[in-house]
C-alpha cells in the first residue's frame, strides 16, 4: 500500500522501534521521565529556546500556546487557512474562551500585515483584547520568506503582540529556505513542532518558549488531560525524529517536484509545478472525477486525498519509484 494522503501516515523506523523498546522511563507528570526530559532539553537547544514541552499532538501544542499567550475573553490574529483556526475543532474558543480573528491568507500563505493592523482591536471595553499573531510555516506546502517573518516580528514588537509559529513542518520550511531552522524559530516567542509528520515519529509534538511560558504550558497541559506517565516510550522515537530525520527532507521535496512535473503531463489535470515548494502537491481534476480517481487508485493499493484540489503528500515512506507507480496508475485511469 502506498499512501499519499499525508505525511502523518509515516511509520516509525526500525531504529525508532528499537529505541522505544529500550527507552528508560519514569513518570512524566512528576517530570522524572529521563527520556522525555532528554527530548525536551535537546529540542530547546536545537531550536534556540530556553525550554520545551513534549505534547501528544500539534493540536494540543498550538492550543497550549494560545492559552499561554491569551487569557479568557482575549483574541489572537491568524490566517483564514491556519490549521489552528480551521482544523483544530475550535479548541481555542471552546476550551480557552479565546476568540480567533481570522484574516485572509495571501497566495504565498502570508497575512497582509496592514490587514492585521486593522484587525487589532482598540483599547475599548467593548472589544476583546488582541494579544497574539499566529503564523504557520509551511502553510499549504509553501514556506514563508524570512523577510516576511522578520517584518512580522517587528510588527508584533511595535504593537505589543506575542508571535507564535505553528511550525508543524518548520524543518521543511528551513530546507526550502536553505537556512538553519533557528534562523526561523529565533523570530518567535513560541513555536510548535510536529514530530509525527515528515520527521516520522509515531506520536507527538514539542512546544517551545521561555521557561515561564513552558511552566504555564505544563500546568495547562495537565488541565487539558495531556499529562502522560511513562511517555519516554514515545519520546525515544521523537528524539530520533528531531535529531536525524530533518537531514532527509530534501528527498521528500525532490519526490514532490517529480510528482508535480509528472502530473503536469496530464491534460485532464490542472497544476503548476512551480507552485510546489516542499512536500505537498496540489492538482485540480478538470473533469471533476477526483472521487473516481481516488477509488481507482485505492483498488491498486494507492491512497490519495480526493478533493478540489486533490492533495498529494510525499514523505519518508514514499520513494521515487512509488511516485512513478502513482503516475503510471493515473495514466491507466485516464486511458
N, C-alpha and C positions, 0 to 999 in steps of 0.2 A: 504494500500500500504506500503510495506517495501522497503526501499531504501538503498542499499549497495554501491551506486556509489561513494559517497564521504561524508566526514563529513561537507562539505559545505551545505548540504541539510537540516541541522537541523532547526527546527522551534523554535522561542522564547518561553520560558516557560511562564506559567501564571503570575509568578512574574515579568518577564521582560515586558510582555504586560501591566501590571498594572503600572509599573514604567514609561513606555513610555507614557502612557495616562496622568500621573500626573506630568510629568517632568517640572521643571521650566526652561524656555528657555530665551535666548537673541539672539544677533546676533554674531555668532562666528567669522565672518570676522573682527568685531571690538574687538574680544577677550572678549566679555562680556556675553557669554552664560555660566551661572553658572554650569550647569550640565556637559558641555564639559570640563570646567576648572577643575571641581572636578575629572572627569575621568582622565585627563592628570596628575593632581597632584598625584592621587593615583597610576597611572601606573608608574610614575617616582620613587615614594617612594618604590613601591613593587618590581621593577626590578633593583633598585640601580643606577638610573641615576639622573642627575640634572634636566632634563626637558623631556617632551613628547609632541607629536602632534597627534591628532586624524585625521585619514585619511579615505577616502572612501573605500579603499581596500588594500590588501597586495601588489598588483602590484604597486599601487601608492606609498606606503611607501618605497618599495625597490627602485623604480625609484628616489624618492627624496633623498634617502641615497646615491645612486651612483652619482647623480648630485651635492650633497653637498661635497662629498669626491673628485670628479674628475671634472676637467674643460674640455671644448671642446678640442678635439684632444688628450686627455689623455686616459688611459685604466685601466680596472680592471681585475684581475685574478678571475676565478670562475670555478666550475666544469662543465664538459660537460653535466651533467644531472641536473644542477642547474635550479631551477624554473625561476630565473631572467635572465637566458640565453635562455632557451628553450621555456618557456611558457608565456612570458610576451610581446610578439608581437614585440620584438626588440626595445622596448621603449628607452633603454639607447642610442642606436645608432641613432635612428630616431629623438628623441626629445632632447637628451642631447649631440649629436655628440661625444659620448664616446664609445671607442672601447672595446668590450669584448674580453678577451683572454681566451678561454675555455681550460681546462686541463682534461683529462680523469679521472673520479672518480674511486677510488679503490672499491673493493667489499663491503667494510664496509661504503661506502659513503664519505670517506675522500679524500683529494687531497694529493698526494705524495709531500711533501714539497721540495724535491730535484728537482722534475719536475717544481714546482712553481718557485724555484730559477732560473732554466734555462730559464723560460719564462719571467723573469724580463728584460726589455729592457736596453741596455747600454745607458749611457749618451751621446747620439749622436743625432743630429737634424734630422737624417733620420727616427727615431723611435718615436712612441707615448711614452709619459712618463707614466710609471707604477705607479699608486697611491694607489691601494687598493687590498686587498684579500677579497673575499666574500665567506663565508661558509653557509651551510644550515643544520639546525638541528630541527627536524629529516629530513632525506632525504630518500625517498622511504620507510618510516616507520622505518628506522634504526637511532639509537641515536649515535652521535659521542661521543667517550670516552673523559673524562675530561683530561686525559693525552695528547691526541692528540690536544685538543683545547688549552691547556697550551703551547704546542710546537708551535702551530700556532701563539699564542700571542708573544712568544719570537722571532719567525721568522719575524713577522711584525715589531717588535721593532728593530731588527738587520738591516732590510732592509728599514726602514723608510716608511713603508706602513701603511695605515689605515686598520682596521679589522672590517668588517661588518658581522652581522649574520642575514640571513633570518630565523627568528625564528617563522615562521608561526605556528609550532607545538612545540615550545620550552618547553611548560609545559608538553607535552607528553615525551619529552626527559628527563626532570627533574624527572618525575615519574619513568621512566625506569632506570635512573641512580641512583635513591634513594637519590637525593640531593635537597636542596632548589634551586629554579630557579636562584637565584642570584649568586650561585657558577658557573653557566654557563655565565650569562649575564655580570658579572663583568670583563670578559676577553675581552670584545669587546668595540670598540669605538662607535658603533651604533648597534641597534637591532630593527627589525620589528617583531611585534607580531600580529597574526591574532585573532580577537575576534569572527569571524563568522565561524570558523571550529569547532574543538572539544569543544570550550568554549560556543558555542550555540547562540551567539548574531546574529541578523538578518543581520547586516551590519557593516563593519569597521575593521580597524587595528590601532595600535598605533606604532609610530616611536619614538625611544628613543635615546638620546645622551646628550652632554653637552649643556649649554644654547646657546652658539654661533652657534652650529650646528643646533639646533632646530629653532633659529631665521632665519637662512638661509633657512631651510626647509619650514618654514611658507611662506616666500616670494615666493619660487619656487612652493609651493602648489597652491598659488593664480595664478601664471603664467600658471600652467597646468589646470586651471579650477576647482581646488579642494576646493576652498573656499566655505564652506556651511554656511547657515544662522542659522535658529533655529535647529541646529543639536543636541541639547540636547535631543530631542525625541529619537535619535539613541544612543547617549552616555549613556542614562539611562540604556539601556539594556547592553551596553558594560561594564559598571561599575559592574553590577551583574555578567556578564560573567567572568570578570577578578578576582573578589573577591571570588566568590563561586564555579565556575564550575571546576577549577583545582582539587578540592577535590574529584571529582567523576571519574577522567580519568582512574584510575586503573580498574574500571569496564569495560571500553571500551577495555583495553588491555586484560583483562581476557576473554571477549567475542571473541576477535580476536584469542586468543590462542585456545579457544573452537572450533572456526570455522576451524582453521588450522588443528587441530588434526582430526576433522571430515572429512575434505576434503582428508586427507591422507589415509582414508579408501577406497577411490575410485581408483581402478587400472587404470581407464581411465584418471586420473589427476596426474600431476607431481608436488609435493610440499614437502618441508622440513619444518615441523612446527617449528623447532629450529631457522629458519631464521625470524620468526615473532616476532618482538620485542615490537611493540607498538600496534597501532590500524589499521594497514594496512596489508592485507594478499594478497600474490600473488600465483597463481596456473596456471600451463600450461595445456591446453587441448591436450592430446597426439593425439587425433583423428582429431584435427582441427575443432571441432564442437562448438567453443565458441559462434559464432553468433547464431547457432540454440538453444544452451542452453539459451542464453540471451532471445530469442524470447519466448521460452517455459516458462521461469520463469516470463516474463512480463505478459503472459496470466494468471498467477496465482497471479498477484499483487506483484511481487518481481522484483525490478530493480537492475541490475548489470552492470558493465562496461565490455564489451566483447573486448578482445584483446589478444595478445600473449606476455606476460602472461595476464590472467584475473586479475583484481584488485577488492578486496572486502574491504570496509572500515566500521568499526564499530564506533558507536557514540551514543549520548545520546538518540536518538530515535530508537535505536536497542537494544532489550533485549536478554537475553539468550534463551528465548522461540522463538524469531524471528530467531536466529541462527539455532535452531533445526528445525524450519519450512523450512528454506532455504535448510538445508541438506536433509530433507525428500523430498523436491521437486526435488533436484538434483538426488537423488536415483530413483525417479519415472521417470525422464528423461532417465537415463541410463538403466532402466528396460525395 
